[in-house]
């Protein structure tokens, strides 16, 4: 299935969820901030019960505030606790810079591009 099977939009964030093989992919496009965090939370809640593997694709994210960072850290911690494999596809330089400044580049499971597992 292609990304875009289900999509939600709020403010300036679009969240698309797709399933291919046994990977659930959550693709974020736009701005992840306090106003839009709920969309990511809803997507995670929607796949968490059945997913054994989740990819969070940040390649189309333009902006992220501290609330967005917290949501991604929470996703990673929840997956680790529940035995769900997670990978995060790196976002643009400005987004990755936030993770770098917070010392999270080696904490979160980043990879450069979306690949089949």
N, C-alpha and C positions, 0 to 999 in steps of 0.2 A: 504494500500500500504506500502511496505517496504521502508526504507530509501535507496536511491540509484536510485530512478526513473529518476532523472536527475543529472548529475555530471559534474563538470568542474574542470580542474587542471591547475594551473599555478605555476611555480617555485616549492615550496615545500608545497603548500596548495591545499587541495582538498575540494570542496564545494559540498555537496549533498543536494538536496531539495526533500522533499516528502510531500504528503498530506494524512492524515488519519483522517477520520471524518471531523471536521472543523478546525483542527490544521495543519498549514504549519510548517514543521520542516526543519530547516537549520542546517546541521551538518558540522562542520569544523574539518578537520584532517590535521595535520602538523603545519606549521608556519604561523601565522597571523602577517604580518608586512607591512612596506611601499610598498614593492614589490608586495604583494598579496592582499592588501586591496580592490582593484578594484573588485575582485571576490565576496567578501562579499557584496559590494555595488550593484553589478549586481544582485545577488540573492535576496537581499532585494527589489530592484526595481521591480524584476519579480513577487514577491508575494504581495507586499504592496497594490496594487490596489484592489485585491480581498480578501485578508486575513482579518479575524476578530480576529484570534489568531495565534501567531507565537511562536514557540519554537526555541531557539538557543542552540544547543547542542555542548558544548565545551569539552566533555569527551575525544576526540581524538586529542585535540590541544596540541602540544608539546612546542610551544614558542609563545609569543606575545610581541610586542614592544608597545610603546606609541601610535603609529598610529592605531594599532589593538584595544587598549583600547578605543581610541577616536571613532572608528567605532562602537563599541558596545554601548557606551554611546549615540552616535547619533541615533542608531537603537532604543534604549529604549525611547529616547526623541521623535523621530518621531512617534513611536507607541502610546505613551501617547497623543500626540497632535491629532492624527488621530482616537483615540478611539479603537485602536487595543490592545488586551490583549497580553502581552509578558511574557515569562518565559525563564530563562536561566539555563541550566543544568550545574552545576559546572564542571570546568576542573580539571586537575591534580593539585597537590599541588603547583608546580612552577607557574602555570597560576593563580591560586587563590591567591597566595602570592602577585602578582602584584596588583590585585584588593584590597587586604587588605592594602598594603602600601599606596595606593591612597585614602583610606577611602571610597571605593565604595561597600563594602560588604553589608551594610545596605541600600544603595541607589538603587542598581539594584535588580531585582526580581529573586534571585537565588533559586534553589531547588537542592536536592541531586541527583535525578535520573529522567529519563524519565518515566512518568506515563500517563495513559489515563486520560483525563480531565473529 
